[in-house]
Amino acid sequence: MGRRKKRVAVEDGLRPFREFLEREGYEVIGLSREDLNRAQAVVLSGTDDNVMNMEDITTRVPVISAEGRTPEEVKDELEARIH
């Protein structure tokens, strides 16, 4: 039986990150409330942003900032934080 893909919610404006993570075998989903409930981690452009006016949403999964980072660096952090 094959390994399940890791599911990561990625902010829409982070296209290079979305594409890189998909090539690396991640299932990349959006930031809707339903998607966030299914994600194992969230990647945002910056941790201070109120993405889509969703400040009332909390998540129990890692939230990773892509600000100032390469897609490879974000992937390395995902690998370290997703079990």
OpenMM code with the backbone's topology and positions (N, CA, C; nanometers):
from openmm import Vec3, app, unit

residues = "MET GLY ARG ARG LYS LYS ARG VAL ALA VAL GLU ASP GLY LEU ARG PRO PHE ARG GLU PHE LEU GLU ARG GLU GLY TYR GLU VAL ILE GLY LEU SER ARG GLU ASP LEU ASN ARG ALA GLN ALA VAL VAL LEU SER GLY THR ASP ASP ASN VAL MET ASN MET GLU ASP ILE THR THR ARG VAL PRO VAL ILE SER ALA GLU GLY ARG THR PRO GLU GLU VAL LYS ASP GLU LEU GLU ALA ARG ILE HIS".split()
positions = [
    Vec3(0.0848, -0.1189, 0.0000),
    Vec3(0.0000, 0.0000, 0.0000),
    Vec3(0.0887, 0.1243, 0.0000),
    Vec3(0.0581, 0.2242, -0.0841),
    Vec3(0.1387, 0.3456, -0.0968),
    Vec3(0.1181, 0.4413, 0.0183),
    Vec3(0.2139, 0.5318, 0.0325),
    Vec3(0.2029, 0.6335, 0.1370),
    Vec3(0.0981, 0.7355, 0.0978),
    Vec3(0.0246, 0.7835, 0.1962),
    Vec3(-0.0727, 0.8899, 0.1716),
    Vec3(0.0003, 1.0217, 0.1559),
    Vec3(-0.0489, 1.1026, 0.0647),
    Vec3(0.0096, 1.2354, 0.0468),
    Vec3(-0.0195, 1.3204, 0.1692),
    Vec3(0.0761, 1.4046, 0.2021),
    Vec3(0.0545, 1.5009, 0.3093),
    Vec3(-0.0266, 1.6156, 0.2512),
    Vec3(-0.1291, 1.6584, 0.3245),
    Vec3(-0.2213, 1.7617, 0.2762),
    Vec3(-0.1885, 1.8949, 0.3421),
    Vec3(-0.1593, 1.9953, 0.2578),
    Vec3(-0.1169, 2.1265, 0.3060),
    Vec3(-0.2048, 2.2340, 0.2426),
    Vec3(-0.2592, 2.3226, 0.3260),
    Vec3(-0.3349, 2.4377, 0.2766),
    Vec3(-0.2358, 2.5502, 0.2498),
    Vec3(-0.2412, 2.6059, 0.1279),
    Vec3(-0.1469, 2.7104, 0.0885),
    Vec3(-0.2251, 2.8318, 0.0388),
    Vec3(-0.1869, 2.9480, 0.0862),
    Vec3(-0.2493, 3.0744, 0.0455),
    Vec3(-0.2422, 3.0897, -0.1060),
    Vec3(-0.3487, 3.1409, -0.1658),
    Vec3(-0.3586, 3.1515, -0.3114),
    Vec3(-0.2444, 3.2280, -0.3759),
    Vec3(-0.1930, 3.3318, -0.3154),
    Vec3(-0.0884, 3.4132, -0.3762),
    Vec3(0.0493, 3.3485, -0.3793),
    Vec3(0.0619, 3.2279, -0.3304),
    Vec3(0.1919, 3.1616, -0.3203),
    Vec3(0.2084, 3.0534, -0.4272),
    Vec3(0.1843, 3.0907, -0.5499),
    Vec3(0.1868, 2.9945, -0.6604),
    Vec3(0.3168, 2.9146, -0.6714),
    Vec3(0.4349, 2.9777, -0.6632),
    Vec3(0.5584, 2.8977, -0.6713),
    Vec3(0.5665, 2.7920, -0.5609),
    Vec3(0.5166, 2.8243, -0.4429),
    Vec3(0.5171, 2.7290, -0.3323),
    Vec3(0.4185, 2.6160, -0.3593),
    Vec3(0.2996, 2.6522, -0.4084),
    Vec3(0.1983, 2.5502, -0.4412),
    Vec3(0.2547, 2.4522, -0.5428),
    Vec3(0.3113, 2.5055, -0.6498),
    Vec3(0.3626, 2.4210, -0.7577),
    Vec3(0.4778, 2.3331, -0.7096),
    Vec3(0.5700, 2.3890, -0.6318),
    Vec3(0.6828, 2.3121, -0.5812),
    Vec3(0.6344, 2.1989, -0.4909),
    Vec3(0.5452, 2.2299, -0.3977),
    Vec3(0.4965, 2.1276, -0.3053),
    Vec3(0.4209, 2.0168, -0.3786),
    Vec3(0.3441, 2.0528, -0.4811),
    Vec3(0.2753, 1.9507, -0.5611),
    Vec3(0.3757, 1.8593, -0.6304),
    Vec3(0.4808, 1.9173, -0.6875),
    Vec3(0.5854, 1.8368, -0.7519),
    Vec3(0.6551, 1.7449, -0.6522),
    Vec3(0.6615, 1.7882, -0.5273),
    Vec3(0.7272, 1.7097, -0.4223),
    Vec3(0.6334, 1.6057, -0.3602),
    Vec3(0.5114, 1.5953, -0.4120),
    Vec3(0.4203, 1.4906, -0.3668),
    Vec3(0.3169, 1.5311, -0.2639),
    Vec3(0.3075, 1.6595, -0.2330),
    Vec3(0.2061, 1.7068, -0.1385),
    Vec3(0.0727, 1.7255, -0.2095),
    Vec3(-0.0350, 1.7055, -0.1369),
    Vec3(-0.1670, 1.7446, -0.1845),
    Vec3(-0.1875, 1.8873, -0.1355),
    Vec3(-0.1978, 1.9817, -0.2292),
    Vec3(-0.2114, 2.1230, -0.1936),
    Vec3(-0.3577, 2.1626, -0.2088),
    Vec3(-0.4134, 2.2185, -0.1015),
    Vec3(-0.5526, 2.2602, -0.0996),
    Vec3(-0.5593, 2.4082, -0.0642),
    Vec3(-0.6794, 2.4648, -0.0701),
    Vec3(-0.6986, 2.6067, -0.0433),
    Vec3(-0.7177, 2.6380, 0.1039),
    Vec3(-0.7632, 2.7597, 0.1302),
    Vec3(-0.7786, 2.8064, 0.2683),
    Vec3(-0.9239, 2.8220, 0.3107),
    Vec3(-1.0154, 2.7550, 0.2436),
    Vec3(-1.1541, 2.7625, 0.2883),
    Vec3(-1.1666, 2.6944, 0.4240),
    Vec3(-1.2724, 2.7224, 0.4943),
    Vec3(-1.2911, 2.6608, 0.6265),
    Vec3(-1.2889, 2.5086, 0.6170),
    Vec3(-1.3524, 2.4523, 0.5140),
    Vec3(-1.3540, 2.3068, 0.4987),
    Vec3(-1.2134, 2.2530, 0.4730),
    Vec3(-1.1377, 2.3229, 0.3862),
    Vec3(-1.0025, 2.2786, 0.3565),
    Vec3(-0.9142, 2.2832, 0.4809),
    Vec3(-0.9267, 2.3897, 0.5593),
    Vec3(-0.8435, 2.4025, 0.6795),
    Vec3(-0.8681, 2.2882, 0.7768),
    Vec3(-0.9910, 2.2380, 0.7804),
    Vec3(-1.0219, 2.1264, 0.8682),
    Vec3(-0.9549, 1.9975, 0.8232),
    Vec3(-0.9148, 1.9903, 0.6969),
    Vec3(-0.8530, 1.8692, 0.6427),
    Vec3(-0.7013, 1.8800, 0.6315),
    Vec3(-0.6465, 1.9978, 0.6504),
    Vec3(-0.5033, 2.0206, 0.6288),
    Vec3(-0.4195, 1.9698, 0.7456),
    Vec3(-0.2975, 1.9267, 0.7131),
    Vec3(-0.2008, 1.8870, 0.8152),
    Vec3(-0.1075, 2.0025, 0.8508),
    Vec3(-0.1081, 2.1074, 0.7671),
    Vec3(-0.0300, 2.2287, 0.7922),
    Vec3(-0.0845, 2.3383, 0.7011),
    Vec3(-0.0498, 2.4627, 0.7342),
    Vec3(-0.0947, 2.5783, 0.6571),
    Vec3(0.0283, 2.6623, 0.6231),
    Vec3(0.0367, 2.7072, 0.4972),
    Vec3(0.1464, 2.7942, 0.4540),
    Vec3(0.0859, 2.9277, 0.4121),
    Vec3(0.1324, 3.0358, 0.4759),
    Vec3(0.0834, 3.1710, 0.4493),
    Vec3(0.1977, 3.2597, 0.4041),
    Vec3(0.1623, 3.3703, 0.3384),
    Vec3(0.2659, 3.4633, 0.2922),
    Vec3(0.3332, 3.5346, 0.4081),
    Vec3(0.2615, 3.5548, 0.5164),
    Vec3(0.3173, 3.6180, 0.6361),
    Vec3(0.2277, 3.5897, 0.7542),
    Vec3(0.2848, 3.5713, 0.8715),
    Vec3(0.2036, 3.5319, 0.9864),
    Vec3(0.1182, 3.6444, 1.0426),
    Vec3(0.1482, 3.7699, 1.0070),
    Vec3(0.0693, 3.8809, 1.0592),
    Vec3(-0.0517, 3.9138, 0.9726),
    Vec3(-0.0620, 3.8510, 0.8571),
    Vec3(-0.1726, 3.8809, 0.7671),
    Vec3(-0.3012, 3.8181, 0.8174),
    Vec3(-0.4102, 3.8892, 0.7973),
    Vec3(-0.5426, 3.8361, 0.8245),
    Vec3(-0.5959, 3.7863, 0.6909),
    Vec3(-0.5649, 3.6650, 0.6581),
    Vec3(-0.5981, 3.6087, 0.5277),
    Vec3(-0.7491, 3.5971, 0.5136),
    Vec3(-0.8014, 3.6591, 0.4110),
    Vec3(-0.9430, 3.6515, 0.3776),
    Vec3(-1.0334, 3.6883, 0.4948),
    Vec3(-0.9885, 3.7798, 0.5828),
    Vec3(-1.0667, 3.8214, 0.6991),
    Vec3(-1.1082, 3.7027, 0.7843),
    Vec3(-1.0137, 3.6127, 0.8081),
    Vec3(-1.0443, 3.4891, 0.8799),
    Vec3(-0.9734, 3.4843, 1.0147),
    Vec3(-0.9683, 3.5975, 1.0866),
    Vec3(-0.8952, 3.5979, 1.2123),
    Vec3(-0.9623, 3.5131, 1.3187),
    Vec3(-1.0893, 3.4780, 1.2975),
    Vec3(-1.1598, 3.3979, 1.3972),
    Vec3(-1.1337, 3.2484, 1.3820),
    Vec3(-1.0598, 3.2098, 1.2814),
    Vec3(-1.0321, 3.0687, 1.2591),
    Vec3(-0.9079, 3.0288, 1.3378),
    Vec3(-0.9199, 2.9196, 1.4089),
    Vec3(-0.8046, 2.8642, 1.4785),
    Vec3(-0.7761, 2.7279, 1.4187),
    Vec3(-0.6531, 2.6870, 1.4284),
    Vec3(-0.6144, 2.5584, 1.3749),
    Vec3(-0.5189, 2.4910, 1.4712),
    Vec3(-0.5220, 2.3606, 1.4720),
    Vec3(-0.4332, 2.2838, 1.5594),
    Vec3(-0.3130, 2.2304, 1.4830),
    Vec3(-0.2973, 2.2749, 1.3609),
    Vec3(-0.1859, 2.2284, 1.2783),
    Vec3(-0.0823, 2.3395, 1.2655),
    Vec3(0.0401, 2.3047, 1.2276),
    Vec3(0.1434, 2.4072, 1.2128),
    Vec3(0.1063, 2.5118, 1.1077),
    Vec3(0.1339, 2.6374, 1.1378),
    Vec3(0.1174, 2.7470, 1.0432),
    Vec3(0.2575, 2.7975, 1.0121),
    Vec3(0.2932, 2.7915, 0.8844),
    Vec3(0.4287, 2.8246, 0.8420),
    Vec3(0.4258, 2.9492, 0.7546),
    Vec3(0.5111, 3.0445, 0.7858),
    Vec3(0.5222, 3.1663, 0.7069),
    Vec3(0.6203, 3.1435, 0.5924),
    Vec3(0.5795, 3.1820, 0.4720),
    Vec3(0.6667, 3.1720, 0.3549),
    Vec3(0.7476, 3.2998, 0.3343),
    Vec3(0.7208, 3.4008, 0.4152),
    Vec3(0.7860, 3.5306, 0.3987),
    Vec3(0.9376, 3.5189, 0.4083),
    Vec3(1.0076, 3.5632, 0.3026),
    Vec3(1.1525, 3.5621, 0.3010),
    Vec3(1.2150, 3.4241, 0.2848),
    Vec3(1.1356, 3.3250, 0.2457),
    Vec3(1.1850, 3.1887, 0.2355),
    Vec3(1.1672, 3.1341, 0.0947),
    Vec3(1.2461, 3.0330, 0.0644),
    Vec3(1.2313, 2.9635, -0.0632),
    Vec3(1.1312, 2.8490, -0.0456),
    Vec3(1.0753, 2.7997, -0.1556),
    Vec3(0.9874, 2.6827, -0.1445),
    Vec3(1.0580, 2.5633, -0.0786),
    Vec3(1.1861, 2.5468, -0.1060),
    Vec3(1.2617, 2.4369, -0.0460),
    Vec3(1.2700, 2.4511, 0.1065),
    Vec3(1.2900, 2.5737, 0.1540),
    Vec3(1.2958, 2.5978, 0.2983),
    Vec3(1.1614, 2.5693, 0.3650),
    Vec3(1.0534, 2.6080, 0.2984),
    Vec3(0.9200, 2.5802, 0.3519),
    Vec3(0.8958, 2.4300, 0.3559),
    Vec3(0.9352, 2.3596, 0.2506),
    Vec3(0.9195, 2.2138, 0.2487),
    Vec3(0.9978, 2.1497, 0.3624),
    Vec3(1.1205, 2.1954, 0.3866),
    Vec3(1.2008, 2.1405, 0.4957),
    Vec3(1.1297, 2.1581, 0.6303),
    Vec3(1.0690, 2.2746, 0.6512),
    Vec3(0.9962, 2.2960, 0.7767),
    Vec3(0.8721, 2.2080, 0.7834),
    Vec3(0.8024, 2.1933, 0.6714),
    Vec3(0.6865, 2.1031, 0.6694),
    Vec3(0.7280, 1.9615, 0.7082),
    Vec3(0.8372, 1.9149, 0.6497),
    Vec3(0.8852, 1.7797, 0.6796),
    Vec3(0.9168, 1.7642, 0.8288),
    Vec3(0.9711, 1.8699, 0.8885),
    Vec3(1.0081, 1.8638, 1.0302),
    Vec3(0.8861, 1.8706, 1.1221),
    Vec3(0.7790, 1.9340, 1.0749),
    Vec3(0.6647, 1.9608, 1.1650),
    Vec3(0.5426, 1.8735, 1.1415),
    Vec3(0.5339, 1.8072, 1.0265),
    Vec3(0.4194, 1.7188, 0.9997),
    Vec3(0.4614, 1.5766, 1.0337),
    Vec3(0.3824, 1.5120, 1.1142),
    Vec3(0.4153, 1.3746, 1.1541),
    Vec3(0.3347, 1.2755, 1.0759),
] * unit.nanometer
topology = app.Topology()
chain = topology.addChain("A")
for resn in residues:
    res = topology.addResidue(resn, chain)
    for name in ("N", "CA", "C"):
        topology.addAtom(name, app.Element.getBySymbol(name[0]), res)
